[in-house]
């Protein structure tokens, strides 16, 4: 069966999708030839691309577990992507069985797969929304029913802001989201960086994503740190200061061993809203 025959209605398989490319880098099967071709071109100049995706996925899982251990019982996962093993609700509910998770994405294929996945999952819901429209997200009835906004929330913005250009002000968007959440809420965020990366790899990455559903906008350590403005960063590992880290390091028992070439393509952090 061809890709066209397999594609769900409304899913464009003539243009690479950032969600499906990420699925490809994670070794998933919910991608099409156009996504694999783009991914293979990136891997040709960035052989650690799959390690980068898994380092990011590992940060998501460790941060969700840590937040649940702090007593966070509800999560909003924006830009959730295609379901794979050890999803957000798996990590959270392993600690708090009745934890609630609201998944959010704007990719039509994500919606199709999420609806199938969540049929048998308790405490979960999915909505279609754009990160750049906080009011539209918070205003949806499903969001209001899934999340008690008078109680702390774990807001997950993982591998998303690097698809938001400066002119859309990702820093201001994060502020708008956090302003709607109760004190004691947390932000867990990761973002791609071009700090100290090879020009050849960067050129290929930017070119391939420019032809996909969203161009990539990598940022410096200082720019990623700004995303946590007004929040209290959590030390990423024992002995560290209140700062961001590479994705492989956050929550690692041995951050030195976890500091790989793949991990160094993204910064991450977890921070608390104190008031």
N, C-alpha and C positions, 0 to 999 in steps of 0.2 A: 504494500500500500504506500502511495506517495505521501510526502509531507502535506500536500494540499488536501488529500483525502483524509488525513489524520487530524488536521487542524480543527479545533472547535470553531463554531460560528463566531465571527467577529474578531478572530485572531489573525493578524497580518503576519504572514511568514515570509514576506519579501524583504523585510527590514529586520536586522538583528535587534533583539530585545535585551535590555540590560538585565532583566530578571532571568531570562533564559540563558544568557551568557554566564551569569553567576552560577546557575544550575549546572551548566557544562563544566565550569571550573571546579565545582564540588563533586564532579563525577556522576551527576544525575542523568536522568533519561528524559526529562521534560524540556527538551530543546530540539531545534530543527537544524537542517543543514546550514542555513544562513548564519545561525548562531555559532555553530561549530567552526565554520570557515573563519569567522571573525576571531573566535577564541584561539584557533590554531595559529593565526597570524601574530597574535599577541604573544603566545607561548614561544614562538620562534625567536623573539628578542627578549622575552621575559620568562625563562624556563621555570622560575619559581612561582608562576601565576597560580597554580593549584594550591601550593603551600600558602600563598597569600589569602586565598579564599577560605581555606580551612583555619588559618590563624584568626581570621575575622569571625568565623563561625564559633571557634572555641571561646573567643572573648564574649560573644553573645551568651553562650551557655553558662560560662562561669559567672558572668555578671548577674544573670537572672537568678541563678542559685544563691549567690551572695545576697541579693536583694531580698529574696524570699526568707533567707536566714535572718535578715534584719526585721522581718515581720511585714514586708510588703506583700499584700494579698491580691493586688490587681495590677494589671500591666496593659499598656497600650503599645503595640509593636507596629510602628509606622514604616512603610516600605518593607513589609515582612518578606516579600519574595515568595518563590515557589516552595511548597512544603517539602521537607526532606527529613532525614532521621534526626531525632532529638530536637524537636521544635520547641518554641518558647513555652508552650503549655506543658510539654513533657518535663522540661527543666524546673519550672515553677511548681508544678503539682507533685513532683518527686519530694519536695520539701513541705509544701502546703497543699494537701489534696484538693481542697475546695478553692484554690486560687482561681481568679477569673482573668481571662486574656481576651483583649480586643485586637484582632489583626486588621491592619489597614494597608491597602495597596491600590494603585490605579491601573495595574496591568490586567487586561481581560483574561489572560490565561491563568494568572494567579487566582482570580476570582473563581474560575471553573474548578481548579484543583482544590482550593481552600474549602469550597462548599462541600466537595466530596469528602475531604479529610475530616471536616468538623461534624459530619453527620453522626459519628459515634463518639465524639469528644464532649465531655461535660465542661461547663464553665468557660466555653469559648464562643466567640462571635466574630464575624467578618463584615467589614464594610468597604465599599469602594470610595476612596477619597484621595485628594491630592494634598501632599504635604504643604504646598504653598497656600492652602486655604484652610487655616485652623478653624475659622468660624463654621465653614461647611462641614468639617469633620465633627466638631463638638455638637453641632446642631442636629445631627442625624439621630433619629429616635433609637436606633439600635445602640448607638454609643451611649445615650442617656440610660438605656436599660441595662447595658452590660457593666457600666462603671459607676460607682458611687463617688462623685467628684467632691464630696465633703470629707473623704478619707484619702490618705496618701496613695499615690500611684507611682509605679515604675514606668517612666516614659522611655521607650527604646527607639533610638534613631541610629540604627547601625548600618554603615555603608550606604548612606543616603545623601548626606549634605554635599558630597562631591559631585552630585548630579544637579545641584542648584547653583546657578551662576550668581556672581556677586550682585548683579543688578536686581535679583530677586531677594537679596538680603537674608541669607540663611541665619545670620546672627540675630537679626530682629525676629525672624520666625520662631527660633528657639525661645526667645524671650516671651513671645506671645503665647506659646504653648505652656511654658512653665508658669506664667501669670494666672493661668486658668486652673492650675492644680493646687491642692491643699499643701500647707506647710508639712514637712516631713516626706514629701515626694522626692523622687530621685530621677536624674537623667543619666542614661547609659548611652554613650555615643561613640562611634568610630568614623573616621574620615580618611580618605586616601591622601597621601602626601607625595610631593616631588622633591622633598629634601634629599640631597645627595644621591639621586638616582641617575642612571645612565641616560644621556640624551637620546640614544637610539631607541631604548625601550620606551621612554616617554613619548617620543614621536609616534611610534607605532600605536601605543595605547590611545593617545589623543585622536589619531587618525581614524582608528576603527570605531571608537565610541562616537566620533562625530557623524558617522554613518548609521548609528543605531538610534534607538528611541530616545536617548538622552546623551548629550555631550558630557565629558568629564572635566571637572574643575578641581584640580589638586591644590592643596593648600599647605602652607608652612606650619611649623609647630606653633608659632605665635598665633596664627589665624585659627587653628583648631582650638587652642586654649581659650581664645575669645568666645567660642561657642558656649563656654561654661561661665560666662560673666554673671556675677551675682549669686553664684552657687558655691557651695563648699566642696571642693574636690576631695575624694577619698584616696588615701595612699594606694597605689596600684599593687603593691606587694610589701611584705614585711621589710622595714628599714628604709622605705622610700618616703619622700616628702609628699605633700598634697599637690600632685602634678599629674599630667597625662603621661602615657607610656606608649610603647609599641603594642600591637594587639596580642602578640604571643606572650608578652611579659605580664599583662594584667592578670592578677590572681594566681600566677604560677608559683609553685612551691620552689622552683629553681629558676628565677628570672634570667640568669646568665645562660643556662642551657636552652631556655625558651626563646632567646633573642636570635632569630634566624633571618636570613635574607628575605624570605617571604613575609615575615612579620613586619619588617621595616618599611613596608609600603603603606602602612596605615597607623595613625595615632588613635588612641582611644582614652576614655576616662569615664568615671562614674562620679556624680556629684549630687549633693543633697540641697534641697530648698529648705532653708532654716526658718524662714518667716514669710 
